[in-house]
Amino acid sequence: MRVIVRVLIPVLDENGEQSRISPHFGRAPYLALWTLMRTVKY
């Protein structure tokens, strides 16, 4: 079974993984979408 988690992170600029995180979610000029995938065995 594969588990997918998507997280929105407020950022201040468009520099990919090097972007600075914004201290205020509602006023951030950009949002970065981070996708995490993991395979889980039961």
mmCIF entry with sequence, helices, sheets and N, C-alpha, C, O atoms, coordinates in Angstrom:
data_MODEL
# 
_entry.id   MODEL 
# 
_entity.id                         1 
_entity.type                       polymer 
_entity.pdbx_number_of_molecules   1 
# 
_entity_poly.entity_id                      1 
_entity_poly.type                           'polypeptide(L)' 
_entity_poly.nstd_linkage                   no 
_entity_poly.nstd_monomer                   no 
_entity_poly.pdbx_seq_one_letter_code       MRVIVRVLIPVLDENGEQSRISPHFGRAPYLALWTLMRTVKY 
_entity_poly.pdbx_seq_one_letter_code_can   MRVIVRVLIPVLDENGEQSRISPHFGRAPYLALWTLMRTVKY 
_entity_poly.pdbx_strand_id                 A 
# 
loop_
_entity_poly_seq.entity_id 
_entity_poly_seq.num 
_entity_poly_seq.mon_id 
_entity_poly_seq.hetero 
1 1  MET n 
1 2  ARG n 
1 3  VAL n 
1 4  ILE n 
1 5  VAL n 
1 6  ARG n 
1 7  VAL n 
1 8  LEU n 
1 9  ILE n 
1 10 PRO n 
1 11 VAL n 
1 12 LEU n 
1 13 ASP n 
1 14 GLU n 
1 15 ASN n 
1 16 GLY n 
1 17 GLU n 
1 18 GLN n 
1 19 SER n 
1 20 ARG n 
1 21 ILE n 
1 22 SER n 
1 23 PRO n 
1 24 HIS n 
1 25 PHE n 
1 26 GLY n 
1 27 ARG n 
1 28 ALA n 
1 29 PRO n 
1 30 TYR n 
1 31 LEU n 
1 32 ALA n 
1 33 LEU n 
1 34 TRP n 
1 35 THR n 
1 36 LEU n 
1 37 MET n 
1 38 ARG n 
1 39 THR n 
1 40 VAL n 
1 41 LYS n 
1 42 TYR n 
# 
_struct_asym.id          A 
_struct_asym.entity_id   1 
# 
loop_
_struct_conf.conf_type_id 
_struct_conf.id 
_struct_conf.pdbx_PDB_helix_id 
_struct_conf.beg_label_comp_id 
_struct_conf.beg_label_asym_id 
_struct_conf.beg_label_seq_id 
_struct_conf.pdbx_beg_PDB_ins_code 
_struct_conf.end_label_comp_id 
_struct_conf.end_label_asym_id 
_struct_conf.end_label_seq_id 
_struct_conf.pdbx_end_PDB_ins_code 
_struct_conf.beg_auth_comp_id 
_struct_conf.beg_auth_asym_id 
_struct_conf.beg_auth_seq_id 
_struct_conf.end_auth_comp_id 
_struct_conf.end_auth_asym_id 
_struct_conf.end_auth_seq_id 
_struct_conf.pdbx_PDB_helix_class 
_struct_conf.details 
_struct_conf.pdbx_PDB_helix_length 
HELX_P HELX_P1 AA1 GLY A 16 ? GLN A 18 ? GLY A 16 GLN A 18 5 ? 3 
HELX_P HELX_P2 AA2 PHE A 25 ? ARG A 27 ? PHE A 25 ARG A 27 5 ? 3 
# 
_struct_conf_type.id          HELX_P 
_struct_conf_type.criteria    ? 
_struct_conf_type.reference   ? 
# 
_struct_sheet.id               AA1 
_struct_sheet.type             ? 
_struct_sheet.number_strands   2 
_struct_sheet.details          ? 
# 
_struct_sheet_order.sheet_id     AA1 
_struct_sheet_order.range_id_1   1 
_struct_sheet_order.range_id_2   2 
_struct_sheet_order.offset       ? 
_struct_sheet_order.sense        anti-parallel 
# 
loop_
_struct_sheet_range.sheet_id 
_struct_sheet_range.id 
_struct_sheet_range.beg_label_comp_id 
_struct_sheet_range.beg_label_asym_id 
_struct_sheet_range.beg_label_seq_id 
_struct_sheet_range.pdbx_beg_PDB_ins_code 
_struct_sheet_range.end_label_comp_id 
_struct_sheet_range.end_label_asym_id 
_struct_sheet_range.end_label_seq_id 
_struct_sheet_range.pdbx_end_PDB_ins_code 
_struct_sheet_range.beg_auth_comp_id 
_struct_sheet_range.beg_auth_asym_id 
_struct_sheet_range.beg_auth_seq_id 
_struct_sheet_range.end_auth_comp_id 
_struct_sheet_range.end_auth_asym_id 
_struct_sheet_range.end_auth_seq_id 
AA1 1 ARG A 2  ? VAL A 11 ? ARG A 2  VAL A 11 
AA1 2 TYR A 30 ? THR A 39 ? TYR A 30 THR A 39 
# 
loop_
_atom_site.group_PDB 
_atom_site.id 
_atom_site.type_symbol 
_atom_site.label_atom_id 
_atom_site.label_alt_id 
_atom_site.label_comp_id 
_atom_site.label_asym_id 
_atom_site.label_entity_id 
_atom_site.label_seq_id 
_atom_site.pdbx_PDB_ins_code 
_atom_site.Cartn_x 
_atom_site.Cartn_y 
_atom_site.Cartn_z 
_atom_site.occupancy 
_atom_site.B_iso_or_equiv 
_atom_site.pdbx_formal_charge 
_atom_site.auth_seq_id 
_atom_site.auth_comp_id 
_atom_site.auth_asym_id 
_atom_site.auth_atom_id 
_atom_site.pdbx_PDB_model_num 
ATOM 1   N N  . MET A 1 1  ? 0.838  -1.166 0.000  1.00 0.00 ? 1  MET A N  1 
ATOM 2   C CA . MET A 1 1  ? 0.000  0.000  0.000  1.00 0.00 ? 1  MET A CA 1 
ATOM 3   C C  . MET A 1 1  ? 0.892  1.241  0.000  1.00 0.00 ? 1  MET A C  1 
ATOM 4   O O  . MET A 1 1  ? 1.880  1.306  0.732  1.00 0.00 ? 1  MET A O  1 
ATOM 5   N N  . ARG A 1 2  ? 0.543  2.199  -0.808 1.00 0.00 ? 2  ARG A N  1 
ATOM 6   C CA . ARG A 1 2  ? 1.328  3.430  -0.884 1.00 0.00 ? 2  ARG A CA 1 
ATOM 7   C C  . ARG A 1 2  ? 0.573  4.556  -0.173 1.00 0.00 ? 2  ARG A C  1 
ATOM 8   O O  . ARG A 1 2  ? -0.627 4.737  -0.377 1.00 0.00 ? 2  ARG A O  1 
ATOM 9   N N  . VAL A 1 3  ? 1.284  5.301  0.655  1.00 0.00 ? 3  VAL A N  1 
ATOM 10  C CA . VAL A 1 3  ? 0.726  6.432  1.381  1.00 0.00 ? 3  VAL A CA 1 
ATOM 11  C C  . VAL A 1 3  ? 1.329  7.699  0.776  1.00 0.00 ? 3  VAL A C  1 
ATOM 12  O O  . VAL A 1 3  ? 2.547  7.822  0.653  1.00 0.00 ? 3  VAL A O  1 
ATOM 13  N N  . ILE A 1 4  ? 0.460  8.637  0.401  1.00 0.00 ? 4  ILE A N  1 
ATOM 14  C CA . ILE A 1 4  ? 0.910  9.907  -0.166 1.00 0.00 ? 4  ILE A CA 1 
ATOM 15  C C  . ILE A 1 4  ? 0.420  11.033 0.732  1.00 0.00 ? 4  ILE A C  1 
ATOM 16  O O  . ILE A 1 4  ? -0.763 11.108 1.063  1.00 0.00 ? 4  ILE A O  1 
ATOM 17  N N  . VAL A 1 5  ? 1.346  11.913 1.123  1.00 0.00 ? 5  VAL A N  1 
ATOM 18  C CA . VAL A 1 5  ? 1.017  13.075 1.949  1.00 0.00 ? 5  VAL A CA 1 
ATOM 19  C C  . VAL A 1 5  ? 1.486  14.307 1.197  1.00 0.00 ? 5  VAL A C  1 
ATOM 20  O O  . VAL A 1 5  ? 2.636  14.376 0.764  1.00 0.00 ? 5  VAL A O  1 
ATOM 21  N N  . ARG A 1 6  ? 0.595  15.283 1.040  1.00 0.00 ? 6  ARG A N  1 
ATOM 22  C CA . ARG A 1 6  ? 0.953  16.537 0.386  1.00 0.00 ? 6  ARG A CA 1 
ATOM 23  C C  . ARG A 1 6  ? 0.856  17.662 1.408  1.00 0.00 ? 6  ARG A C  1 
ATOM 24  O O  . ARG A 1 6  ? -0.120 17.766 2.150  1.00 0.00 ? 6  ARG A O  1 
ATOM 25  N N  . VAL A 1 7  ? 1.889  18.505 1.432  1.00 0.00 ? 7  VAL A N  1 
ATOM 26  C CA . VAL A 1 7  ? 1.980  19.587 2.416  1.00 0.00 ? 7  VAL A CA 1 
ATOM 27  C C  . VAL A 1 7  ? 2.202  20.901 1.672  1.00 0.00 ? 7  VAL A C  1 
ATOM 28  O O  . VAL A 1 7  ? 3.069  20.983 0.802  1.00 0.00 ? 7  VAL A O  1 
ATOM 29  N N  . LEU A 1 8  ? 1.418  21.933 2.010  1.00 0.00 ? 8  LEU A N  1 
ATOM 30  C CA . LEU A 1 8  ? 1.633  23.270 1.471  1.00 0.00 ? 8  LEU A CA 1 
ATOM 31  C C  . LEU A 1 8  ? 2.472  24.063 2.461  1.00 0.00 ? 8  LEU A C  1 
ATOM 32  O O  . LEU A 1 8  ? 2.159  24.119 3.650  1.00 0.00 ? 8  LEU A O  1 
ATOM 33  N N  . ILE A 1 9  ? 3.535  24.674 1.963  1.00 0.00 ? 9  ILE A N  1 
ATOM 34  C CA . ILE A 1 9  ? 4.443  25.442 2.812  1.00 0.00 ? 9  ILE A CA 1 
ATOM 35  C C  . ILE A 1 9  ? 4.474  26.880 2.285  1.00 0.00 ? 9  ILE A C  1 
ATOM 36  O O  . ILE A 1 9  ? 4.766  27.089 1.107  1.00 0.00 ? 9  ILE A O  1 
ATOM 37  N N  . PRO A 1 10 ? 4.182  27.870 3.125  1.00 0.00 ? 10 PRO A N  1 
ATOM 38  C CA . PRO A 1 10 ? 4.244  29.258 2.670  1.00 0.00 ? 10 PRO A CA 1 
ATOM 39  C C  . PRO A 1 10 ? 5.704  29.703 2.515  1.00 0.00 ? 10 PRO A C  1 
ATOM 40  O O  . PRO A 1 10 ? 6.504  29.561 3.439  1.00 0.00 ? 10 PRO A O  1 
ATOM 41  N N  . VAL A 1 11 ? 6.040  30.242 1.340  1.00 0.00 ? 11 VAL A N  1 
ATOM 42  C CA . VAL A 1 11 ? 7.416  30.679 1.094  1.00 0.00 ? 11 VAL A CA 1 
ATOM 43  C C  . VAL A 1 11 ? 7.452  32.115 0.573  1.00 0.00 ? 11 VAL A C  1 
ATOM 44  O O  . VAL A 1 11 ? 6.453  32.633 0.073  1.00 0.00 ? 11 VAL A O  1 
ATOM 45  N N  . LEU A 1 12 ? 8.620  32.747 0.699  1.00 0.00 ? 12 LEU A N  1 
ATOM 46  C CA . LEU A 1 12 ? 8.790  34.148 0.333  1.00 0.00 ? 12 LEU A CA 1 
ATOM 47  C C  . LEU A 1 12 ? 9.308  34.370 -1.084 1.00 0.00 ? 12 LEU A C  1 
ATOM 48  O O  . LEU A 1 12 ? 9.185  35.474 -1.614 1.00 0.00 ? 12 LEU A O  1 
ATOM 49  N N  . ASP A 1 13 ? 9.891  33.333 -1.712 1.00 0.00 ? 13 ASP A N  1 
ATOM 50  C CA . ASP A 1 13 ? 10.451 33.509 -3.045 1.00 0.00 ? 13 ASP A CA 1 
ATOM 51  C C  . ASP A 1 13 ? 10.349 32.218 -3.844 1.00 0.00 ? 13 ASP A C  1 
ATOM 52  O O  . ASP A 1 13 ? 9.914  31.191 -3.323 1.00 0.00 ? 13 ASP A O  1 
ATOM 53  N N  . GLU A 1 14 ? 10.751 32.271 -5.113 1.00 0.00 ? 14 GLU A N  1 
ATOM 54  C CA . GLU A 1 14 ? 10.661 31.128 -6.024 1.00 0.00 ? 14 GLU A CA 1 
ATOM 55  C C  . GLU A 1 14 ? 12.035 30.503 -6.254 1.00 0.00 ? 14 GLU A C  1 
ATOM 56  O O  . GLU A 1 14 ? 12.568 30.572 -7.362 1.00 0.00 ? 14 GLU A O  1 
ATOM 57  N N  . ASN A 1 15 ? 12.605 29.900 -5.230 1.00 0.00 ? 15 ASN A N  1 
ATOM 58  C CA . ASN A 1 15 ? 13.928 29.291 -5.346 1.00 0.00 ? 15 ASN A CA 1 
ATOM 59  C C  . ASN A 1 15 ? 13.903 27.798 -5.065 1.00 0.00 ? 15 ASN A C  1 
ATOM 60  O O  . ASN A 1 15 ? 14.904 27.240 -4.616 1.00 0.00 ? 15 ASN A O  1 
ATOM 61  N N  . GLY A 1 16 ? 12.792 27.147 -5.318 1.00 0.00 ? 16 GLY A N  1 
ATOM 62  C CA . GLY A 1 16 ? 12.699 25.705 -5.100 1.00 0.00 ? 16 GLY A CA 1 
ATOM 63  C C  . GLY A 1 16 ? 12.939 25.339 -3.645 1.00 0.00 ? 16 GLY A C  1 
ATOM 64  O O  . GLY A 1 16 ? 12.367 25.946 -2.740 1.00 0.00 ? 16 GLY A O  1 
ATOM 65  N N  . GLU A 1 17 ? 13.785 24.349 -3.426 1.00 0.00 ? 17 GLU A N  1 
ATOM 66  C CA . GLU A 1 17 ? 14.070 23.891 -2.062 1.00 0.00 ? 17 GLU A CA 1 
ATOM 67  C C  . GLU A 1 17 ? 14.851 24.913 -1.243 1.00 0.00 ? 17 GLU A C  1 
ATOM 68  O O  . GLU A 1 17 ? 14.931 24.794 -0.020 1.00 0.00 ? 17 GLU A O  1 
ATOM 69  N N  . GLN A 1 18 ? 15.423 25.910 -1.900 1.00 0.00 ? 18 GLN A N  1 
ATOM 70  C CA . GLN A 1 18 ? 16.190 26.941 -1.201 1.00 0.00 ? 18 GLN A CA 1 
ATOM 71  C C  . GLN A 1 18 ? 15.331 28.146 -0.802 1.00 0.00 ? 18 GLN A C  1 
ATOM 72  O O  . GLN A 1 18 ? 15.854 29.119 -0.258 1.00 0.00 ? 18 GLN A O  1 
ATOM 73  N N  . SER A 1 19 ? 14.025 28.094 -1.063 1.00 0.00 ? 19 SER A N  1 
ATOM 74  C CA . SER A 1 19 ? 13.128 29.206 -0.736 1.00 0.00 ? 19 SER A CA 1 
ATOM 75  C C  . SER A 1 19 ? 13.059 29.422 0.764  1.00 0.00 ? 19 SER A C  1 
ATOM 76  O O  . SER A 1 19 ? 13.126 28.483 1.557  1.00 0.00 ? 19 SER A O  1 
ATOM 77  N N  . ARG A 1 20 ? 12.923 30.691 1.129  1.00 0.00 ? 20 ARG A N  1 
ATOM 78  C CA . ARG A 1 20 ? 12.783 31.031 2.547  1.00 0.00 ? 20 ARG A CA 1 
ATOM 79  C C  . ARG A 1 20 ? 11.330 30.861 2.970  1.00 0.00 ? 20 ARG A C  1 
ATOM 80  O O  . ARG A 1 20 ? 10.420 31.273 2.250  1.00 0.00 ? 20 ARG A O  1 
ATOM 81  N N  . ILE A 1 21 ? 11.109 30.259 4.127  1.00 0.00 ? 21 ILE A N  1 
ATOM 82  C CA . ILE A 1 21 ? 9.766  30.019 4.636  1.00 0.00 ? 21 ILE A CA 1 
ATOM 83  C C  . ILE A 1 21 ? 9.187  31.318 5.170  1.00 0.00 ? 21 ILE A C  1 
ATOM 84  O O  . ILE A 1 21 ? 9.858  32.073 5.873  1.00 0.00 ? 21 ILE A O  1 
ATOM 85  N N  . SER A 1 22 ? 7.925  31.566 4.822  1.00 0.00 ? 22 SER A N  1 
ATOM 86  C CA . SER A 1 22 ? 7.231  32.773 5.273  1.00 0.00 ? 22 SER A CA 1 
ATOM 87  C C  . SER A 1 22 ? 6.694  32.562 6.688  1.00 0.00 ? 22 SER A C  1 
ATOM 88  O O  . SER A 1 22 ? 6.188  31.484 7.000  1.00 0.00 ? 22 SER A O  1 
ATOM 89  N N  . PRO A 1 23 ? 6.797  33.574 7.543  1.00 0.00 ? 23 PRO A N  1 
ATOM 90  C CA . PRO A 1 23 ? 6.279  33.434 8.908  1.00 0.00 ? 23 PRO A CA 1 
ATOM 91  C C  . PRO A 1 23 ? 4.758  33.534 8.994  1.00 0.00 ? 23 PRO A C  1 
ATOM 92  O O  . PRO A 1 23 ? 4.183  33.213 10.035 1.00 0.00 ? 23 PRO A O  1 
ATOM 93  N N  . HIS A 1 24 ? 4.086  33.978 7.911  1.00 0.00 ? 24 HIS A N  1 
ATOM 94  C CA . HIS A 1 24 ? 2.636  34.173 7.958  1.00 0.00 ? 24 HIS A CA 1 
ATOM 95  C C  . HIS A 1 24 ? 1.999  33.486 6.763  1.00 0.00 ? 24 HIS A C  1 
ATOM 96  O O  . HIS A 1 24 ? 2.207  33.912 5.627  1.00 0.00 ? 24 HIS A O  1 
ATOM 97  N N  . PHE A 1 25 ? 1.226  32.432 6.995  1.00 0.00 ? 25 PHE A N  1 
ATOM 98  C CA . PHE A 1 25 ? 0.645  31.623 5.920  1.00 0.00 ? 25 PHE A CA 1 
ATOM 99  C C  . PHE A 1 25 ? -0.268 32.454 5.024  1.00 0.00 ? 25 PHE A C  1 
ATOM 100 O O  . PHE A 1 25 ? -0.216 32.320 3.801  1.00 0.00 ? 25 PHE A O  1 
ATOM 101 N N  . GLY A 1 26 ? -1.101 33.306 5.609  1.00 0.00 ? 26 GLY A N  1 
ATOM 102 C CA . GLY A 1 26 ? -2.077 34.068 4.847  1.00 0.00 ? 26 GLY A CA 1 
ATOM 103 C C  . GLY A 1 26 ? -1.501 35.182 3.996  1.00 0.00 ? 26 GLY A C  1 
ATOM 104 O O  . GLY A 1 26 ? -2.174 35.664 3.085  1.00 0.00 ? 26 GLY A O  1 
ATOM 105 N N  . ARG A 1 27 ? -0.283 35.603 4.263  1.00 0.00 ? 27 ARG A N  1 
ATOM 106 C CA . ARG A 1 27 ? 0.325  36.704 3.513  1.00 0.00 ? 27 ARG A CA 1 
ATOM 107 C C  . ARG A 1 27 ? 1.535  36.277 2.694  1.00 0.00 ? 27 ARG A C  1 
ATOM 108 O O  . ARG A 1 27 ? 2.253  37.129 2.171  1.00 0.00 ? 27 ARG A O  1 
ATOM 109 N N  . ALA A 1 28 ? 1.770  35.005 2.575  1.00 0.00 ? 28 ALA A N  1 
ATOM 110 C CA . ALA A 1 28 ? 2.918  34.514 1.802  1.00 0.00 ? 28 ALA A CA 1 
ATOM 111 C C  . ALA A 1 28 ? 2.661  34.745 0.311  1.00 0.00 ? 28 ALA A C  1 
ATOM 112 O O  . ALA A 1 28 ? 1.567  34.460 -0.176 1.00 0.00 ? 28 ALA A O  1 
ATOM 113 N N  . PRO A 1 29 ? 3.647  35.252 -0.409 1.00 0.00 ? 29 PRO A N  1 
ATOM 114 C CA . PRO A 1 29 ? 3.457  35.484 -1.838 1.00 0.00 ? 29 PRO A CA 1 
ATOM 115 C C  . PRO A 1 29 ? 3.411  34.187 -2.657 1.00 0.00 ? 29 PRO A C  1 
ATOM 116 O O  . PRO A 1 29 ? 2.868  34.170 -3.761 1.00 0.00 ? 29 PRO A O  1 
ATOM 117 N N  . TYR A 1 30 ? 3.978  33.107 -2.119 1.00 0.00 ? 30 TYR A N  1 
ATOM 118 C CA . TYR A 1 30 ? 4.010  31.828 -2.835 1.00 0.00 ? 30 TYR A CA 1 
ATOM 119 C C  . TYR A 1 30 ? 3.719  30.685 -1.872 1.00 0.00 ? 30 TYR A C  1 
ATOM 120 O O  . TYR A 1 30 ? 3.893  30.809 -0.660 1.00 0.00 ? 30 TYR A O  1 
ATOM 121 N N  . LEU A 1 31 ? 3.272  29.568 -2.442 1.00 0.00 ? 31 LEU A N  1 
ATOM 122 C CA . LEU A 1 31 ? 3.087  28.337 -1.676 1.00 0.00 ? 31 LEU A CA 1 
ATOM 123 C C  . LEU A 1 31 ? 3.864  27.232 -2.378 1.00 0.00 ? 31 LEU A C  1 
ATOM 124 O O  . LEU A 1 31 ? 3.753  27.065 -3.593 1.00 0.00 ? 31 LEU A O  1 
ATOM 125 N N  . ALA A 1 32 ? 4.639  26.491 -1.627 1.00 0.00 ? 32 ALA A N  1 
ATOM 126 C CA . ALA A 1 32 ? 5.373  25.349 -2.173 1.00 0.00 ? 32 ALA A CA 1 
ATOM 127 C C  . ALA A 1 32 ? 4.590  24.080 -1.825 1.00 0.00 ? 32 ALA A C  1 
ATOM 128 O O  . ALA A 1 32 ? 4.133  23.914 -0.694 1.00 0.00 ? 32 ALA A O  1 
ATOM 129 N N  . LEU A 1 33 ? 4.444  23.199 -2.799 1.00 0.00 ? 33 LEU A N  1 
ATOM 130 C CA . LEU A 1 33 ? 3.766  21.925 -2.579 1.00 0.00 ? 33 LEU A CA 1 
ATOM 131 C C  . LEU A 1 33 ? 4.817  20.841 -2.437 1.00 0.00 ? 33 LEU A C  1 
ATOM 132 O O  . LEU A 1 33 ? 5.608  20.611 -3.352 1.00 0.00 ? 33 LEU A O  1 
ATOM 133 N N  . TRP A 1 34 ? 4.825  20.178 -1.296 1.00 0.00 ? 34 TRP A N  1 
ATOM 134 C CA . TRP A 1 34 ? 5.794  19.124 -1.005 1.00 0.00 ? 34 TRP A CA 1 
ATOM 135 C C  . TRP A 1 34 ? 5.026  17.805 -0.970 1.00 0.00 ? 34 TRP A C  1 
ATOM 136 O O  . TRP A 1 34 ? 4.053  17.676 -0.226 1.00 0.00 ? 34 TRP A O  1 
ATOM 137 N N  . THR A 1 35 ? 5.452  16.833 -1.762 1.00 0.00 ? 35 THR A N  1 
ATOM 138 C CA . THR A 1 35 ? 4.780  15.537 -1.821 1.00 0.00 ? 35 THR A CA 1 
ATOM 139 C C  . THR A 1 35 ? 5.693  14.470 -1.229 1.00 0.00 ? 35 THR A C  1 
ATOM 140 O O  . THR A 1 35 ? 6.843  14.323 -1.641 1.00 0.00 ? 35 THR A O  1 
ATOM 141 N N  . LEU A 1 36 ? 5.170  13.736 -0.266 1.00 0.00 ? 36 LEU A N  1 
ATOM 142 C CA . LEU A 1 36 ? 5.907  12.654 0.381  1.00 0.00 ? 36 LEU A CA 1 
ATOM 143 C C  . LEU A 1 36 ? 5.197  11.340 0.067  1.00 0.00 ? 36 LEU A C  1 
ATOM 144 O O  . LEU A 1 36 ? 3.984  11.228 0.247  1.00 0.00 ? 36 LEU A O  1 
ATOM 145 N N  . MET A 1 37 ? 5.955  10.343 -0.403 1.00 0.00 ? 37 MET A N  1 
ATOM 146 C CA . MET A 1 37 ? 5.376  9.034  -0.705 1.00 0.00 ? 37 MET A CA 1 
ATOM 147 C C  . MET A 1 37 ? 6.130  7.956  0.044  1.00 0.00 ? 37 MET A C  1 
ATOM 148 O O  . MET A 1 37 ? 7.353  8.004  0.177  1.00 0.00 ? 37 MET A O  1 
ATOM 149 N N  . ARG A 1 38 ? 5.388  6.995  0.523  1.00 0.00 ? 38 ARG A N  1 
ATOM 150 C CA . ARG A 1 38 ? 6.012  5.894  1.246  1.00 0.00 ? 38 ARG A CA 1 
ATOM 151 C C  . ARG A 1 38 ? 5.198  4.621  0.992  1.00 0.00 ? 38 ARG A C  1 
ATOM 152 O O  . ARG A 1 38 ? 3.968  4.654  0.941  1.00 0.00 ? 38 ARG A O  1 
ATOM 153 N N  . THR A 1 39 ? 5.896  3.522  0.836  1.00 0.00 ? 39 THR A N  1 
ATOM 154 C CA . THR A 1 39 ? 5.248  2.225  0.688  1.00 0.00 ? 39 THR A CA 1 
ATOM 155 C C  . THR A 1 39 ? 5.219  1.544  2.050  1.00 0.00 ? 39 THR A C  1 
ATOM 156 O O  . THR A 1 39 ? 6.244  1.416  2.719  1.00 0.00 ? 39 THR A O  1 
ATOM 157 N N  . VAL A 1 40 ? 4.031  1.111  2.446  1.00 0.00 ? 40 VAL A N  1 
ATOM 158 C CA . VAL A 1 40 ? 3.844  0.487  3.754  1.00 0.00 ? 40 VAL A CA 1 
ATOM 159 C C  . VAL A 1 40 ? 3.390  -0.942 3.545  1.00 0.00 ? 40 VAL A C  1 
ATOM 160 O O  . VAL A 1 40 ? 2.469  -1.200 2.770  1.00 0.00 ? 40 VAL A O  1 
ATOM 161 N N  . LYS A 1 41 ? 4.037  -1.877 4.238  1.00 0.00 ? 41 LYS A N  1 
ATOM 162 C CA . LYS A 1 41 ? 3.639  -3.282 4.152  1.00 0.00 ? 41 LYS A CA 1 
ATOM 163 C C  . LYS A 1 41 ? 2.895  -3.664 5.429  1.00 0.00 ? 41 LYS A C  1 
ATOM 164 O O  . LYS A 1 41 ? 3.324  -3.328 6.532  1.00 0.00 ? 41 LYS A O  1 
ATOM 165 N N  . TYR A 1 42 ? 1.797  -4.358 5.270  1.00 0.00 ? 42 TYR A N  1 
ATOM 166 C CA . TYR A 1 42 ? 1.029  -4.850 6.406  1.00 0.00 ? 42 TYR A CA 1 
ATOM 167 C C  . TYR A 1 42 ? 1.194  -6.336 6.566  1.00 0.00 ? 42 TYR A C  1 
ATOM 168 O O  . TYR A 1 42 ? 0.615  -6.927 7.478  1.00 0.00 ? 42 TYR A O  1 
# 
